[in-house]
C-alpha cells in the first residue's frame, strides 16, 4: 500500500514535504506507508 502523489498534490510527512519533480519526465512518486520511502515510477 502507498499514497499516489500527483503533480499538484505534495505529500507531507513528519520530516519533510515532498512533491512530484519528475512530472515533466512522465514520472510520479509513491510513498510507502510502511517504510516512508519515496520511489520513482514510470507512468505509461
N, C-alpha and C positions, 0 to 999 in steps of 0.2 A: 504494500500500500504506500501511497505517497501523494503529495499535492502537485497538481498541474499548474505550472506558472505561465501565465500569459504575458505578453509584452507590457501591457499597461496594468498588470496586477503584480506588484512586487511582493515577495514573500518576506515577512518579518518574523524573526526568531528572537530569542532572548539575547543573542550575542551580536546579531548583525541584521541588516536589511538587504535582501538580495533581489535583484531584478533580472530581466532577460536581456543580456547584452549580445546574444547571438541571433536575434531575430532577423537581422539583415542577412545572416548566413543560412537562414531557414532552420534554425535550431531553437529548442526551448530547454528549460531546466526542470528537473524533477527532484524534489527534496524528499529524501527517505524519512518517514515519520519516526522510524526506529533508530536510525543512526544519525539523523540530522545532517546528512551529507547531500551535496549538490552534484548531480550528474548531468552531463550534456548528452542530449539525444537528437538524432537527426529526424526531421519531420518530413514525411513523404506527402 
